[in-house]
Amino acid sequence: MLRYTFKRLLSLMISLAVASIVIFMVIEVAPGDPASFMLGMNAQPETLAALRSELGLDVPKIERYFTWVAGLLTGDFGTSYTYRTPVSQMIGDRLWVSLPLALYALTLSTLLAFPAGIYAASRRGQAGDIGVMGATQLGVAVPNFWFAMILVLIFSINLRWFSAGGFVGWDKGFFSGLHGLTLPAIALALPQAAILARVMRSSLLDVLSEDFMRTARAKGLTQRQALWRHGLRNALIPVLTIIGLQFSFLLAGSIIIEQVFYLPGLGRLVFQSISARDLIVVESVVMLLVFSVILVNFLVDLAYAAVDPRLRARS
């Protein structure tokens, strides 16, 4: 297991190094000068040069890259061009919205998908299976931003159970903050739950047809007992893959939902920073999100090895 972990950790470090180069190159070659954007088109050349020097934009790009990477390794993400605030502070403030939202949505998605997938697999071809698959097909087809607006219309405007937008903050209490994230979390969770339930059903059906499941049934176990004792664990590997990918998506790809509900999360921060040409913020936030995706995949690989020892033997 130690050797397997070391190899995956080495792969993680290489992936992060490559990602940092790609992110820096793509963002730096994008058209538009931050200093010109901040001062306007009629700025004097002397003023423009002074601001570029103050922001560190007058040094070679290769030097800026290594300075940026060195800062990332020490936790110093630089200073925002627009707000003149440490980027780490801006990310920290927004992360306390995006991370709980992603975890909340992933929890709801898993709690909905696991029972639905297991129920459908245990009743293959029956009315229950057809009903679950029809519901998941609808969940996959409906865009989450449209579903979010329907939730706002029903539960915020008509019933007035939830706020239509904004976030009260965690200083108002845990349950107040959780209440404010409930509608966005539901809007994010239901489409992901539909995908996860279909994968769970498909994986369980594949396992149920294996020889060891037939052996378990021949020893006197009922289908339900064989499913819970032997089938579920062996069906978890593809499900863990989807859960890992979903967490990464929920953390990095919730920008539309954050816009619908006016949540001050990482997605809105990236959108606002791109609009303002605040390159240092965009680079740092995107790098953080890439790191979260790679880290989640690393943890999923370790979970694979824990669930299926054959993977450790192959390494």
C-alpha positions in Angstrom: 0.0 0.0 0.0 2.9 2.4 0.8 4.4 1.8 -2.7 1.1 2.4 -4.3 0.6 5.6 -2.4 4.1 6.9 -3.3 3.5 6.3 -7.0 0.2 8.1 -6.9 1.7 11.0 -4.9 4.5 11.4 -7.5 1.9 11.5 -10.2 0.0 14.2 -8.3 3.1 16.4 -8.0 3.9 16.0 -11.7 0.3 16.9 -12.6 0.3 20.0 -10.4 3.6 21.2 -12.0 2.2 20.8 -15.5 -1.1 22.4 -14.6 0.7 25.4 -13.1 2.6 26.0 -16.4 -0.6 25.6 -18.5 -2.7 27.9 -16.3 0.0 30.6 -16.3 0.6 30.5 -20.0 -3.1 30.5 -21.0 -4.0 33.4 -18.7 -1.0 35.5 -19.4 -1.4 35.3 -23.2 -5.1 36.3 -23.0 -5.6 39.7 -24.6 -5.9 42.8 -22.4 -3.5 44.6 -20.1 -4.6 44.8 -16.4 -2.9 48.2 -16.0 -4.6 49.6 -19.1 -7.9 48.2 -17.9 -7.6 49.8 -14.5 -6.5 53.3 -15.8 -8.6 53.5 -18.9 -7.8 54.1 -22.5 -6.7 57.7 -22.0 -4.0 57.0 -19.4 -0.7 58.7 -19.8 2.3 56.4 -20.7 4.2 57.4 -17.6 1.3 56.6 -15.3 0.7 53.3 -17.1 4.4 52.4 -16.7 4.4 53.3 -13.0 1.3 51.1 -12.4 2.8 48.2 -14.3 5.9 48.5 -12.2 3.9 48.6 -9.0 1.9 45.5 -10.0 5.0 43.7 -11.1 3.9 43.4 -14.7 7.1 44.9 -16.1 9.3 41.9 -15.2 9.8 38.9 -17.6 7.0 36.4 -17.6 9.3 33.5 -16.7 10.4 35.4 -13.5 6.8 36.2 -12.7 5.9 32.5 -13.1 8.5 31.3 -10.6 7.6 34.1 -8.2 4.0 33.0 -8.4 4.8 29.3 -7.9 7.1 30.1 -5.0 4.3 32.1 -3.4 1.8 29.3 -3.9 4.2 26.9 -2.1 4.5 29.2 0.9 0.8 30.2 1.0 1.3 33.7 -0.4 -0.9 34.0 -3.5 0.0 37.7 -4.1 -2.1 40.8 -4.0 -5.2 41.5 -6.1 -4.6 44.1 -8.8 -8.1 45.5 -8.4 -8.8 45.3 -4.7 -5.3 45.6 -3.4 -6.1 42.9 -1.0 -4.2 39.6 -0.4 -5.5 37.0 -2.7 -5.3 34.4 0.0 -7.7 36.4 2.1 -10.2 36.8 -0.8 -10.0 33.0 -1.5 -10.5 32.2 2.2 -13.6 34.3 2.4 -15.1 32.8 -0.7 -14.0 29.2 0.1 -16.2 29.3 3.2 -19.2 29.5 0.9 -18.1 27.3 -2.0 -16.7 24.4 0.0 -19.7 23.9 2.4 -22.0 24.3 -0.6 -20.1 21.5 -2.5 -20.1 19.2 0.5 -23.8 19.9 1.2 -24.7 19.2 -2.4 -22.5 16.0 -2.5 -24.1 14.7 0.7 -27.6 15.3 -0.6 -26.6 13.7 -4.0 -25.2 10.6 -2.3 -28.1 10.2 0.2 -30.6 10.3 -2.8 -28.6 8.2 -5.3 -27.5 5.2 -3.2 -31.0 4.1 -2.1 -32.4 4.8 -5.6 -29.7 2.9 -7.4 -29.8 -0.1 -5.0 -33.6 -0.1 -5.2 -33.6 -0.1 -9.0 -30.9 -2.8 -9.2 -32.8 -5.1 -6.8 -36.0 -4.7 -8.9 -34.6 -4.9 -12.4 -37.2 -4.7 -15.1 -40.0 -4.1 -12.6 -42.1 -1.0 -12.1 -39.8 0.4 -9.4 -36.8 0.1 -11.7 -38.6 1.8 -14.6 -39.8 4.6 -12.3 -36.3 5.3 -10.9 -34.7 5.2 -14.3 -37.4 7.6 -15.7 -36.8 10.0 -12.8 -33.0 9.9 -13.3 -33.3 10.5 -17.0 -35.4 13.6 -16.3 -32.8 14.7 -13.7 -30.0 14.4 -16.2 -31.9 16.3 -18.9 -33.0 19.3 -16.8 -30.4 22.1 -16.7 -29.5 22.9 -13.1 -29.8 26.7 -13.6 -33.4 26.2 -14.8 -34.1 24.0 -11.9 -32.6 26.6 -9.6 -34.9 29.3 -10.9 -37.9 27.0 -10.4 -36.8 26.4 -6.8 -36.6 30.2 -6.3 -40.0 30.7 -7.8 -41.7 28.0 -5.6 -39.8 28.2 -2.3 -38.7 31.8 -2.2 -41.3 33.8 -4.0 -44.4 31.8 -3.4 -43.9 30.0 -0.1 -41.2 32.4 1.3 -39.4 29.5 3.1 -36.0 30.5 1.8 -34.2 33.7 0.7 -34.1 34.2 -3.1 -30.4 35.1 -3.0 -27.4 36.1 -1.0 -25.7 34.5 2.0 -26.2 35.5 5.6 -22.8 34.3 6.7 -21.7 31.7 9.2 -21.4 34.3 11.9 -25.3 34.2 12.1 -25.1 30.6 13.2 -24.5 27.2 11.6 -28.1 26.4 10.8 -28.7 29.9 9.4 -25.8 29.4 7.0 -27.0 25.9 6.1 -30.5 27.2 5.5 -29.1 29.8 3.1 -27.3 27.2 1.1 -30.2 24.7 1.0 -31.8 25.8 -2.3 -28.4 26.1 -4.2 -27.3 22.7 -2.8 -30.6 21.1 -4.0 -30.2 22.7 -7.4 -26.7 21.3 -7.7 -27.4 17.9 -6.1 -30.4 16.6 -8.0 -28.8 16.4 -11.5 -25.7 14.8 -9.9 -27.9 12.3 -7.9 -29.5 11.2 -11.1 -26.1 10.4 -12.7 -24.9 8.7 -9.5 -28.0 6.6 -9.2 -27.7 5.3 -12.8 -24.0 4.4 -12.2 -24.9 2.7 -8.9 -27.6 0.6 -10.6 -25.4 -0.4 -13.6 -22.5 -1.3 -11.3 -24.7 -3.4 -9.1 -26.3 -5.2 -12.0 -22.8 -6.1 -13.3 -21.8 -7.5 -9.9 -25.0 -9.5 -9.5 -24.2 -11.5 -12.6 -20.7 -12.5 -11.3 -19.9 -16.1 -10.3 -19.2 -15.3 -6.7 -22.7 -13.8 -6.3 -24.3 -17.0 -7.7 -22.2 -19.0 -5.3 -23.4 -16.8 -2.4 -27.0 -17.4 -3.5 -26.3 -21.2 -3.8 -25.1 -21.2 -0.2 -28.6 -20.1 0.9 -28.4 -16.3 0.9 -31.3 -14.4 -0.4 -30.8 -11.9 -3.2 -31.0 -9.0 -0.7 -28.5 -10.6 1.7 -26.1 -11.4 -1.1 -26.4 -7.8 -2.5 -25.7 -6.2 0.9 -22.9 -8.6 2.1 -21.0 -9.1 -1.2 -22.4 -7.1 -4.0 -22.4 -3.5 -2.7 -18.7 -3.4 -1.8 -17.6 -4.7 -5.2 -19.9 -2.3 -7.0 -18.4 0.8 -5.2 -15.3 1.3 -7.4 -17.0 3.0 -10.4 -19.3 4.8 -7.9 -16.3 6.2 -6.1 -15.0 7.6 -9.4 -18.2 9.4 -10.0 -18.4 10.8 -6.5 -14.8 12.2 -6.8 -15.6 13.8 -10.1 -18.8 15.2 -8.8 -17.1 16.8 -5.8 -14.6 18.5 -8.1 -17.4 19.7 -10.4 -19.5 21.0 -7.5 -16.5 22.9 -6.1 -15.2 24.3 -9.4 -18.2 24.4 -11.6 -20.9 26.0 -9.5 -20.4 29.4 -11.1 -23.9 29.5 -12.7 -25.7 28.5 -9.5 -23.7 31.1 -7.6 -24.8 33.7 -10.1 -28.5 32.6 -9.8 -28.4 32.8 -6.0 -25.9 35.7 -5.7 -23.6 33.6 -3.6 -20.1 35.1 -2.8 -18.3 31.9 -3.8 -15.2 31.0 -5.8 -17.1 30.8 -9.0 -18.3 34.4 -8.8 -14.8 35.5 -7.7 -13.3 34.0 -10.9 -16.0 35.6 -13.1 -15.5 39.0 -11.5 -11.7 38.7 -11.7 -11.8 37.8 -15.4 -14.0 40.8 -16.1 -11.6 43.0 -14.3 -8.5 41.4 -15.8 -7.3 40.7 -12.3 -4.8 38.0 -13.5 -3.2 37.1 -10.2 -6.6 36.2 -8.7 -7.7 34.2 -11.7 -4.4 32.2 -11.8 -4.5 31.5 -8.0 -8.2 30.5 -7.8 -7.9 28.3 -10.9 -4.8 26.7 -9.6 -6.5 26.0 -6.3 -9.5 24.4 -8.0 -7.1 22.3 -10.2 -5.3 21.2 -7.0 -8.6 20.2 -5.4 -9.5 18.1 -8.5 -6.2 16.4 -8.6 -6.2 15.8 -4.8 -9.7 14.3 -4.9 -8.6 12.0 -7.7 -5.6 11.0 -5.6 -7.9 10.2 -2.6 -10.2 8.2 -4.9 -7.2 6.2 -6.1 -6.4 5.4 -2.5 -10.0 4.5 -1.8 -9.8 2.1 -4.8 -6.9 0.4 -3.3 -8.7 0.1 0.0 -11.8 -1.4 -1.6 -10.0 -3.6 -4.1 -6.6 -5.0 -3.0 -5.9 -6.3 -6.5 -5.0 -2.7 -7.5 -2.2 -2.7 -4.9 -0.9 -5.9 -6.2 -0.7 -4.6 -9.8 1.4 -1.6 -8.6 
